[in-house]
């Protein structure tokens, strides 16, 4: 597994970014995409339909995305995780501390709810009381329930797929350093 200060073995063309909710996946994917001139697709925009329902064409849309030669997206959703991984030539893992990601999710959720920010397919964050009344629909509960999933999944993936470069970033500073390195010392 690589760190922020280690060079990539080659210039990636198909990149996945993974991490907990609130780790900064979408933000980092957009930054990396900008630096490497890779089109970024927010995978949540493919997944969510109106009223927070999964879009029936989600898997087909992901298939169309990964059929391309150049892209960057987030490594999410069990249904398509293997499809994404089969085509990726780099995985970037945002392994931030849970306290950091939970604070970010809480701030982001409250901000979106108060401002009634429109998200994918016209959705807005549900009332904060869903934490208690509809736990399956609460991003806060989801963040708590899934806090350890990548700590097991990514090392197992590294062992099973040694040919896939994986970069582990343990802080926002390391993520910034990784992007800076891509700018100042681009992979060939």
C-alpha positions, 0 to 999 in steps of 0.5 A: 500500500502506498502513502501520499509521498510515494510515487504512483507506478504509472499515470492512472486513467481509471480511479476509485476513491473510497472512504467513510461518509464524510471522509471527503471522497467526492471532493478529493475525486473532483480534485484528482480528476482536475489534476489528471484531466479525468472526468469525475462522476459523482456515483451518488448522482447515478444511484439516487432517484426522486424521493431517495429511491435507487434509480433502476438504471443505476447498474447500467449507468455504472457499466457505461461509466466503467466502459470508458477509458478515463474516469474517476468516481467513488467506490461505493454501493455493493451492487456495483463495487466489483464492476468498478474495481474490475476496471480501476487502475488506482484506488485511493483510500481516505482512512480518516479517523471516525471522529473527523468523519462523523463531525463532517457528516453532522455539520454537512447534514445540518447545513444541507437541512437548514439551507434545504440544499437540493441534492441528487434528483431534487432530493433534500436531507430529511428532517434530523429526527429521522435519526430516531424515527427512521434509523434506516434513512439516517446518514448519521446512523449509516456513518456510525454503523459502517465506520469500520468497513474499509479498515477490513475491506481495503487491506483484504483487497490489497492482499487479493489484488497486489497489481492494483496500486492503493494509496492510503491517506490517513488525514486531510493533510495527507490528501492535500499532499497527495494532490500536491504531489500529482501537480508537482511530480505528475505520474508518467 
